[in-house]
Amino acid sequence: MTEAEAEPTIFERIAAREIPASIVAETSRVIAFHDIAPKAPVHVVVTTKAGTYRDVVELAAGDPELLAELVAVAHDIAAELADGEFRLVFNTGAAAGQTVFHVHAHVLAGGLEEASLGG
């Protein structure tokens, strides 16, 4: 199966409104929604609408302006939901915890401590 024939990712299906989600922000190329299994009081997934890039490294190399837009949306969400203080996490690769291979970031906020970085 070629990449063009691949099934849409869950994030592409959310962006297409095929799967319901609690959407908190959206631009023409980026969508953000509450994580269904939150790991912090504020846990929002920010992703590209198209599944062109598997991870943040590919996105940075292929479309740095889109990466900047994704980060700007994350910042705006944190400003609204967490007084601008937040952690932005990109998991890259299965061993790092990436389970959906469509670039996305997690905005985490709300009483996080430095010690909470460990697994």
Secondary structure, 3 states (H helix, E strand, C coil): CCHHHCCCCHHHHHHCCCCCCCEEEECCCEEEEECCCCCCCEEEEEEECCCCCCCHHHHHHHCHHHHHHHHHHHHHHHHHHHCCCCEEECCCCHHHCCCCCCCEEEEEECCCCHHHHCC
